[in-house]
Structure formats: structure tokens, C-alpha cells
Amino acid sequence: MTYEEIVEKVRDVFKDADVSKIDEHLAYQFNIQGEGEGAFYVEVKDGHLFIEPFEYFDRDAVFICTADVLFKMISGKLDPVKAFTIGKLKVEGDLGKALKLKEFM
């Protein structure tokens, strides 16, 4: 899977995500390692969700994993906390805000 395909698949998965009840600004960067390597960001702003294929420098947290781990997490096959605990997911930044990602995942 290419980097572009990964970003499009994430957009597709989250296209119907309801973030209208999240009243704070959240910004996450995902650094994909291995196949399809690259960075993209997920931002919740003013009740809308944005997913863009760029780095986000004023982010709350960075998630570092493979595309396989990412898709297992967003499909519900792997709990993000478990992925972190077993070393399949690295998180840098504000862990409190990182956990809020589960609200719309």
C-alpha cells in the first residue's frame, strides 16, 4: 500500500465520524513506518474533522506505527492502549489529548 492509499483509506474510514460534540481543538500527526512510510495529520476544529497528507507542527500528539497497526486500531481489531503497551504504537506529546482520539475512532 502506498502512502497516498493509506491517507485515502483513513479519510474513507473517518468520513462519517461525528466530532460535533468535541468542543476543543485537537491535532494529531501519524508517522507511518515501513510500507507506505510518511506523515499525515488528523485535526478536529470547530466541529469538523480534517485529514491531510502533511506534517502538523503545532500538534497535540504524534502516533508512530506501521500502516498495518493503524488499520487494526481504526477497525477495532487492536485497542490503541494495548498497542501502546505492547510496543506496536509509540506516542509522543500530550497523552491526555492522545486518548481523546478514541472518542471518534
C-alpha positions in Angstrom: 0.0 0.0 0.0 1.4 3.4 -0.9 1.4 6.5 1.3 -1.3 8.1 -0.8 -3.5 5.0 -0.5 -3.1 5.0 3.3 -4.2 8.6 3.6 -7.2 8.0 1.4 -8.2 4.9 3.3 -8.0 6.8 6.6 -10.2 9.6 5.1 -12.7 7.0 3.9 -12.9 5.3 7.3 -13.4 8.6 9.1 -15.7 10.3 6.6 -18.8 9.8 8.8 -17.1 10.4 12.1 -19.1 12.6 14.4 -16.9 15.1 16.0 -19.6 17.8 16.5 -19.6 17.2 20.3 -15.8 17.7 20.6 -15.5 21.4 21.6 -11.7 21.7 21.8 -9.1 21.8 19.1 -7.2 18.5 18.7 -4.4 17.9 16.3 -2.6 14.6 15.8 0.2 13.6 13.5 0.6 10.0 12.3 4.1 8.9 11.3 3.7 5.7 9.3 6.8 3.5 9.3 7.6 0.7 6.8 5.5 0.2 3.8 3.8 3.4 2.7 6.0 5.5 5.0 5.0 9.1 5.5 3.3 11.6 7.8 -0.2 12.9 7.8 -2.4 14.7 10.3 -5.9 14.4 11.8 -7.4 17.7 13.1 -10.6 18.4 14.9 -11.5 22.0 14.7 -14.8 23.8 15.1 -16.8 20.6 15.0 -15.2 19.3 11.7 -12.6 16.6 11.0 -9.7 17.2 8.6 -7.2 14.6 7.4 -4.4 15.9 5.3 -1.1 14.4 3.9 1.2 16.8 5.7 3.1 17.2 8.9 1.4 19.3 11.6 3.9 21.2 13.6 1.5 22.6 16.3 0.2 19.2 17.2 -1.0 17.7 20.5 0.4 14.2 19.9 2.4 12.1 17.4 1.5 8.5 16.8 4.2 6.3 15.3 3.3 2.9 13.9 3.0 0.8 10.8 0.1 1.1 8.4 -1.0 -2.4 9.5 -1.2 -1.4 13.2 -3.0 1.8 12.3 -5.7 -0.1 10.3 -6.1 -2.7 13.0 -6.7 0.1 15.6 -9.2 2.0 13.5 -11.1 -1.2 12.6 -11.4 -2.1 16.2 -9.2 -5.2 16.0 -6.5 -3.7 18.2 -7.1 -1.4 21.2 -4.8 1.6 20.9 -3.9 1.4 24.6 -2.9 -2.3 24.1 -0.9 -1.4 21.0 1.0 1.2 23.1 1.5 -1.2 25.9 3.0 -4.0 23.7 5.2 -1.5 21.8 3.4 -1.6 18.5 2.4 2.1 18.9 4.6 4.9 20.1 3.1 8.2 21.3 4.8 11.5 21.8 3.2 14.6 23.3 0.1 15.1 25.4 -1.1 11.6 26.4 -4.4 13.0 27.8 -5.3 14.5 24.4 -4.0 11.4 22.6 -6.5 9.3 24.5 -9.3 11.6 23.2 -8.7 10.1 19.7 -10.6 7.0 20.9 -13.8 9.2 21.1 -14.2 9.2 17.3 -12.0 6.2 16.3 
